[in-house]
Amino acid sequence: MYIGNITQYKKHDKIEKVAVYKDEHINVIMLNLPNGEELKPHISPVDAFFVVQQGEVEFTLEGEVFHLKQGDVFHFKARQVHALKAKSDFSMLIVK
C-alpha cells in the first residue's frame, strides 16, 4: 500500500505535528520545528522511536542532552520526560 512521500509533510513556518499514518497498532507522525523553537518537557504514554529527517535538534531525555542531526535514530520508553529545541529547521518521523 502506498501512503505518500514524507517530503510533503515537511513545513517550517510553525511548530507542526502531522499524522502520516495510523491504525490500531501504530501511529506515525511528522514533527516539524522551525529553527529556535522548542517543545517544553513532556511525556509520551507509549514507547517511541524516531528518525531525524532534516536539521539538528537538542533532545533532552530525563535530564541528559543529546545533539541529534539528519539520519540519527533514537528510542525512548513510555513516561520518560523529554524536551526538544531546534538548532535549525528540524523534522523528524516519530513511530509510536
N, C-alpha and C positions, 0 to 999 in steps of 0.2 A: 504494500500500500504506500503510495507516495503522499507525503504530508506537505512538503514545500521546501523552500530554501531558507535557511536561517538568516541570511543577509537581509531579507525583507523585514525582519524584526528589529534590526539594529537602528536605533534612533538616539540622538544625544541632545535633544533640546530640553529635556527634563528627565527626572527620575521616572523610570517606567518598568513595570513588570508585565510581560505579555505571555499569555498562555500559548504554548506551541503545540502541546498535545496532552490529553488527559483521558484516562479510562479508569476502571475500578482498581487497577494495580499500580499505576504510575502517573506521575504528574511532571511534565517538562515545561520549564519556564525560562524565558529570556529576560535577564535583568540588565537594564541599561542605566548607567550613571554618568552624567556629564563630569568633566574634569572639576575636581574640588568638592563635588557633592558627597554626602555620606549618609549611611544608614546607621542610626543610633543602635546601641546594644539591644539585642532581642534574642528570642529563642525560636527554634523550629520544633513542632511537636513530633516530627519524624526525622530519621536519618536523612542526610542529604549528600549528594555528590555533585560537584560542578566542574566545568571546563571553562577556562578563561578564553574567550573568543577574540577579544580585542583589548588593547590598552594594558594599564597597570593599576593595581589596587593594593592598599594596605588592608589586610584582612586580620582582624583581631579575634582570637578564639580563646575564651577563658583566660584573658589577660596576656596571652602570648601573641606577638605580632609576626605575621608572615607577609613578605613582599612578593606578590604574585604577578605574573605577566602572561601575555598571549601564549597559549599552549599548555600552561600549567593545569594540573588536575588536583582536586582536593576533596577529601571526605571528612565529614564530622557526624557525630552521634546526635540523636534527638536530645533536646533540652539543654544543649550547651550554649552558653551566652556567646554571641558573636556580633561583630560590627564591621562595616566596610567604609573605606574612604578612597575615592577615585583619585589617582595621581595623574590620570589623563582620561580622555573619553574612554569609557570602560563598558564592556559587555561580557556577560557570562551566561552559559547554558546550565541550568540547575535541574537535577533529576532527583525527585523525592518519591 
